[in-house]
Amino acid sequence: MEEQQNENQINIELSEEIAEGIFSNLAIITHSNTEFVLDFIRVMPGVPKAKVKSRIILTPEHAKRLLHAMQDNIEKFEMAHGKIKTQDEPPGFPMNFGGPTAQA
């Protein structure tokens, strides 16, 4: 039984650099007939350009599995911490970060 369990396990390595993560406040999703592309972007106030910080390319099947995994995790999060508040409309550009406008 133990041998069968070991065959089905994957040893996943997480480097320190990747473990730190990348902050993103904007995601753009595009797709073709063979792949989904998720671009994660960090938009900063007062900066007219934003760079893609990370790009993930998935097969359609894996994109759907990710969708279901996210739905499951969001449901568990909301059961523990309450409903996540969202705005009805996507953010406009430039994004308003809610603080006072800086002047130089």
N, C-alpha and C positions, 0 to 999 in steps of 0.2 A: 504494500500500500504506500509506503514512504517513497519508494522508487517512482511510482506513478505520479505522486504529488511533485516530486523534484523535477520530473520531465516537463510538467505543465507550468513551472515557475519561470519567471524571467528575472534576471539580475539587472536591476536598473541603477545606473550610476548617475549621480547628480553632482556636478562640479560646484565649487564655491561661487564662481562667477555666475553660473546659471541660477544657482539657489538664491542669489540676491534679487533676481527678478528684474523686470522692466516695467516702469509705470507707464500706463497708457490711459488717455482720457478720450480717445476717439478710435473707433474701429471701422474699417471699410471692408466690405465683403463683396467679392466678385466671383463669378463662376463661368466655366465653359461646360461642354458636355462631358468632360472627363475629370474636372477638378474644381475645388473651391479654394479661393485664395483669401486669407484673412490677413489684412495689414493692420498692425497696431501702431498708433501714432500718438505722440505727445505734443499737444498744442499749448503754447505758453502765451500768457497775456502780453499784448503789445509787440509780439513778434510776428511779422507777416508770413514767415515760412514755418512749416512744420515738417519734420522728417519722420519717415517710417522707421520705427525702432525695432520692429520684429515682423517677419512674414512667415505665416504657416500655410502650407499647401496640403490639402486633404483630398482624398478620393470622395466621391459623393456618399458612399456608404459610411465612411468614417465621419464625414460632416454630420450625417444624420445621427450617428452614435454620440457625437459630441453634443448635439442639440438635446438628446434625451438625457445625457449625463448632466448637462447644465440645468435642465428643468428639474431633475431629481434633486440636485444639490440646492437649488434656489428654494424649492419646497421645504427641504429640511432646515435651511437657514431661517426661513420665515416662520417655521413652527417654533424655533428656538428663540428668535430675536424680534419677531413681528414683521409685518408686511413692509417690503421695500417700497419707498415712495419714488415714483417716476413722474416726469413731466409728459404731458400728452403729445407735445410736438418735439421733434428733434431740435438740437441746438442750432441757432443761426450762426453765420460767420460774419465778422469775427465773433468768437465765443465770448460771452460775458461771464467773467469769473466772480461777479458779485461784489467786488471791493471797489474802493475809490479809484478813479482813473489817475495814473501817475503822470506827473509832468516833470520835465527836466529843466 
